[in-house]
Amino acid sequence: MRCPGAISTTLVSLLCAAGCSLVMSDVEKLHGEADAGSDMDSDGDADTDTDADTDTDTDTDTDTDTDTDTDTDADTDTDTGTASDCGMAGVWYDVENDRCWEDPPGGAGMSWEAASSYCEALTLGGYDWEMPDIDQLRSLIENCPSTELGGICGVTDGSDDSDWVDCAGCISGGGPGDAGCYWDEDLGGDCFAHFWSSSSYPEPPVNAWYVYYFQAEVNAALKTMTQSVRCVRAGSDTDTDTDTDTDTDTDTDTDTDADSGIDAGEDASVD
């Protein structure tokens, strides 16, 4: 501020002093306000909290119970005859083939039909008997290879005369039995008799096979002819009883529990 020159020096001095003081006061005030306006306080705080919680619980319980109960009861009762089954009067036991033979033979001078009936009616020892087939009769032949069972003679049960090859036997009276019979030395009977078999010709069934043990011959004759018969039965009575009980129980239990949990959170704050 300027003081006007027309005013007295004293007055001027006073006024200038006052004016200058006013001016300086205002300047200082303005300066103070300016200082106050230029002072700035700034906080930039960025707080970010992120919580990610993931909980996964998986419980798997598997219970498997397998119970298998198997009860097997096998009861086998077998009664097997021995020589004692045939070791009675009137019976000879063929150990090799397990057969009981009537000894001595009781049927003589019989047609084929009569011989068959005789054996069916026989109850010797309380057993059932039958007329032997040609294979069974040949099993009694000893020391004559061609007509022994399994020899080259082709006759068997069910054969006809076409199978009668090499069946004439051996020299007469050359066997190990009494009078040279071709049977076991302990076997009795008429060595010179012809013994019927149950084996007939297939067609025509008018002939049947027989064995002549004095020379181990296998041959056939009309069924109306009269000859002898030696009955036979199995040497063993076999009864087999089998009881089988099988129980199977199977129990299977399966339990599965699964728990899964996922927790996720984010907290963010900025100052």
C-alpha positions as CSV (number, residue, x, y, z in Angstrom):
1,M,0.0,0.0,0.0
2,R,1.3,3.4,-0.8
3,C,0.8,6.6,1.4
4,P,-0.4,9.8,-0.5
5,G,2.2,12.5,-0.7
6,A,-0.2,15.3,0.2
7,I,-0.7,14.2,3.7
8,S,1.6,15.4,6.5
9,T,4.6,13.4,7.3
10,T,3.4,12.5,10.7
11,L,0.0,11.6,9.5
12,V,1.5,9.7,6.7
13,S,3.7,7.9,9.0
14,L,0.9,6.9,11.2
15,L,-1.3,5.9,8.4
16,C,1.4,4.0,6.6
17,A,2.3,2.3,9.8
18,A,-1.3,1.3,10.3
19,G,-1.8,0.4,6.7
20,C,1.3,-1.5,6.4
21,S,0.5,-3.4,9.5
22,L,-2.9,-4.2,8.1
23,V,-1.4,-5.3,4.9
24,M,1.2,-7.5,6.5
25,S,-1.5,-9.0,8.8
26,D,-3.6,-9.8,5.8
27,V,-0.7,-11.2,4.0
28,E,0.3,-13.3,6.9
29,K,-3.3,-14.5,7.3
30,L,-3.5,-15.4,3.6
31,H,-0.1,-17.0,3.9
32,G,-1.3,-19.0,6.8
33,E,-4.4,-20.1,4.9
34,A,-2.3,-21.0,2.0
35,D,-0.1,-23.1,4.2
36,A,-3.1,-24.8,5.7
37,G,-4.5,-25.6,2.2
38,S,-1.3,-27.1,0.9
39,D,-0.8,-29.6,3.7
40,M,-2.4,-33.0,2.6
41,D,-2.4,-36.2,4.5
42,S,-3.2,-39.3,2.4
43,D,-3.2,-43.0,3.6
44,G,-3.6,-45.7,0.9
45,D,-3.9,-49.0,2.8
46,A,-5.1,-52.0,0.8
47,D,-5.9,-54.9,3.1
48,T,-7.0,-58.1,1.2
49,D,-7.7,-61.2,3.3
50,T,-8.5,-64.3,1.3
51,D,-9.4,-67.4,3.2
52,A,-9.9,-70.5,1.1
53,D,-10.7,-73.5,3.2
54,T,-11.4,-76.7,1.5
55,D,-12.3,-79.7,3.6
56,T,-13.0,-83.0,1.9
57,D,-13.9,-85.9,4.1
58,T,-14.5,-89.2,2.3
59,D,-15.2,-92.2,4.5
60,T,-15.7,-95.5,2.8
61,D,-16.6,-98.4,5.0
62,T,-17.0,-101.7,3.2
63,D,-18.0,-104.7,5.2
64,T,-18.1,-108.0,3.3
65,D,-19.1,-111.1,5.1
66,T,-19.0,-114.2,3.1
67,D,-20.0,-117.3,5.0
68,T,-19.9,-120.5,3.1
69,D,-21.0,-123.6,4.9
70,T,-20.7,-126.8,3.0
71,D,-21.7,-130.0,4.7
72,T,-21.1,-133.1,2.6
73,D,-22.1,-136.4,4.1
74,A,-21.2,-139.4,1.9
75,D,-22.1,-142.7,3.5
76,T,-21.2,-145.6,1.4
77,D,-22.0,-149.1,2.7
78,T,-20.5,-151.8,0.6
79,D,-20.9,-155.5,1.4
80,T,-18.5,-157.4,-0.6
81,G,-18.7,-161.1,-0.6
82,T,-15.6,-163.2,-0.1
83,A,-14.8,-166.9,-0.5
84,S,-16.9,-167.5,2.6
85,D,-20.0,-166.5,0.6
86,C,-19.3,-169.4,-1.7
87,G,-17.7,-171.6,0.8
88,M,-20.8,-173.7,1.5
89,A,-21.6,-177.3,0.5
90,G,-22.4,-177.6,-3.2
91,V,-20.6,-174.3,-4.2
92,W,-17.2,-173.6,-5.8
93,Y,-15.8,-170.1,-5.7
94,D,-14.0,-168.7,-8.8
95,V,-11.7,-166.2,-7.1
96,E,-10.4,-164.6,-10.3
97,N,-13.8,-163.8,-11.7
98,D,-15.6,-163.5,-8.4
99,R,-18.3,-166.0,-9.2
100,C,-20.0,-168.9,-7.3
101,W,-20.6,-172.0,-9.3
102,E,-22.9,-174.9,-8.4
103,D,-20.6,-177.8,-7.6
104,P,-21.3,-180.5,-8.4
105,P,-23.9,-179.5,-11.1
106,G,-27.4,-180.7,-10.4
107,G,-28.9,-180.4,-13.8
108,A,-28.4,-183.3,-16.2
109,G,-30.3,-184.6,-19.2
110,M,-32.2,-181.4,-19.8
111,S,-33.2,-179.4,-22.8
112,W,-32.1,-175.8,-23.0
113,E,-35.5,-174.6,-21.8
114,A,-35.5,-177.0,-18.9
115,A,-32.0,-176.1,-17.9
116,S,-32.9,-172.4,-17.9
117,S,-35.9,-173.1,-15.6
118,Y,-33.8,-175.2,-13.3
119,C,-31.3,-172.4,-12.6
120,E,-34.0,-169.8,-12.2
121,A,-35.6,-172.0,-9.5
122,L,-32.4,-172.8,-7.7
123,T,-32.1,-171.2,-4.2
124,L,-28.9,-172.9,-3.0
125,G,-27.6,-171.1,0.1
126,G,-30.6,-168.7,-0.1
127,Y,-29.3,-167.0,-3.2
128,D,-30.7,-166.5,-6.7
129,W,-28.9,-168.4,-9.5
130,E,-28.9,-168.3,-13.3
131,M,-27.8,-170.2,-16.3
132,P,-24.3,-169.0,-17.4
133,D,-23.7,-167.4,-20.8
134,I,-21.0,-168.7,-23.1
135,D,-18.4,-166.2,-21.9
136,Q,-18.9,-167.3,-18.3
137,L,-18.6,-171.0,-19.4
138,R,-15.4,-170.2,-21.3
139,S,-13.9,-168.6,-18.2
140,L,-13.8,-172.0,-16.6
141,I,-11.6,-173.5,-19.4
142,E,-8.0,-173.9,-18.3
143,N,-4.9,-174.9,-20.3
144,C,-6.4,-174.7,-23.7
145,P,-5.5,-171.2,-25.0
146,S,-7.6,-171.2,-28.2
147,T,-10.9,-171.6,-26.3
148,E,-10.1,-170.0,-23.0
149,L,-11.9,-166.7,-22.6
150,G,-10.0,-164.2,-24.7
151,G,-8.6,-166.9,-27.0
152,I,-8.8,-167.0,-30.8
153,C,-12.2,-168.8,-30.8
154,G,-14.6,-166.1,-31.9
155,V,-17.7,-167.3,-30.1
156,T,-19.1,-164.9,-27.6
157,D,-22.6,-164.1,-26.2
158,G,-24.7,-163.2,-29.2
159,S,-22.6,-165.0,-31.8
160,D,-23.9,-167.2,-34.6
161,D,-22.1,-170.0,-36.5
162,S,-20.1,-167.5,-38.5
163,D,-18.0,-166.9,-35.4
164,W,-17.3,-170.6,-34.9
165,V,-13.6,-170.4,-35.9
166,D,-10.8,-172.3,-34.0
167,C,-13.2,-173.5,-31.4
168,A,-12.6,-177.2,-31.6
169,G,-10.5,-177.1,-28.4
170,C,-7.5,-179.3,-27.5
171,I,-6.6,-182.9,-27.2
172,S,-9.1,-184.9,-25.3
173,G,-8.5,-185.4,-21.6
174,G,-5.5,-183.1,-21.4
175,G,-6.8,-180.7,-18.8
176,P,-5.8,-180.2,-15.1
177,G,-9.1,-181.5,-13.7
178,D,-10.3,-185.0,-12.8
179,A,-10.3,-187.3,-15.8
180,G,-8.4,-184.7,-17.8
181,C,-11.2,-182.1,-17.8
182,Y,-10.1,-178.6,-18.9
183,W,-11.3,-176.9,-15.7
184,D,-9.9,-176.2,-12.3
185,E,-8.6,-179.3,-10.4
186,D,-10.9,-178.5,-7.5
187,L,-14.0,-178.3,-9.6
188,G,-16.2,-181.4,-9.7
189,G,-18.7,-182.7,-12.2
190,D,-19.1,-185.0,-15.2
191,C,-16.2,-184.3,-17.5
192,F,-17.9,-186.0,-20.4
193,A,-21.1,-183.9,-20.3
194,H,-22.0,-181.0,-22.6
195,F,-22.9,-177.9,-20.5
196,W,-25.5,-175.5,-21.8
197,S,-25.0,-171.8,-21.9
198,S,-27.8,-169.1,-22.0
199,S,-26.3,-167.8,-25.3
200,S,-28.6,-168.5,-28.2
201,Y,-28.0,-167.9,-31.9
202,P,-29.5,-164.5,-32.8
203,E,-31.3,-165.8,-35.9
204,P,-32.8,-168.3,-35.9
205,P,-32.8,-168.8,-32.1
206,V,-33.2,-172.5,-32.2
207,N,-29.6,-173.3,-31.3
208,A,-27.6,-172.5,-28.2
209,W,-23.9,-172.6,-27.4
210,Y,-22.3,-175.1,-25.0
211,V,-18.9,-176.3,-23.8
212,Y,-17.5,-179.8,-23.8
213,Y,-14.8,-179.7,-21.1
214,F,-13.2,-183.1,-21.9
215,Q,-11.5,-181.4,-24.9
216,A,-12.4,-177.7,-24.2
217,E,-14.6,-177.6,-27.3
218,V,-17.0,-174.7,-27.9
219,N,-20.0,-175.7,-30.1
220,A,-23.7,-175.3,-30.6
221,A,-26.7,-177.6,-30.5
222,L,-30.4,-177.6,-31.0
223,K,-32.2,-176.4,-27.9
224,T,-34.3,-179.5,-27.8
225,M,-31.3,-181.8,-27.2
226,T,-30.6,-183.0,-23.7
227,Q,-27.5,-181.8,-21.9
228,S,-26.2,-180.7,-18.5
229,V,-26.2,-177.3,-16.8
230,R,-24.0,-175.8,-14.1
231,C,-25.7,-172.7,-12.5
232,V,-23.8,-169.6,-11.5
233,R,-24.3,-166.5,-9.4
234,A,-22.2,-163.4,-8.5
235,G,-19.7,-164.0,-5.8
236,S,-20.3,-160.7,-4.1
237,D,-23.4,-159.0,-2.8
238,T,-22.7,-155.4,-3.1
239,D,-25.0,-152.8,-1.6
240,T,-23.9,-149.2,-1.9
241,D,-25.8,-146.4,-0.3
242,T,-24.5,-142.9,-0.7
243,D,-26.1,-139.9,1.0
244,T,-24.7,-136.6,0.2
245,D,-26.0,-133.4,1.8
246,T,-24.6,-130.1,0.7
247,D,-25.6,-126.8,2.3
248,T,-24.1,-123.6,1.1
249,D,-24.9,-120.2,2.7
250,T,-23.4,-117.0,1.4
251,D,-24.0,-113.6,3.0
252,T,-22.5,-110.4,1.6
253,D,-23.0,-107.0,3.3
254,T,-21.5,-103.9,1.7
255,D,-21.8,-100.4,3.4
256,T,-20.2,-97.3,1.8
257,D,-20.3,-93.8,3.4
258,A,-18.8,-90.8,1.7
259,D,-18.8,-87.2,3.1
260,S,-17.3,-84.4,1.0
261,G,-17.3,-80.7,2.2
262,I,-15.6,-77.7,0.6
263,D,-15.5,-74.2,2.4
264,A,-14.1,-71.3,0.6
265,G,-14.1,-67.5,1.7
266,E,-12.4,-64.3,0.7
267,D,-12.2,-61.1,2.8
268,A,-10.8,-57.9,1.1
269,S,-10.5,-54.4,2.7
270,V,-8.8,-51.3,1.4
271,D,-8.0,-48.1,3.4
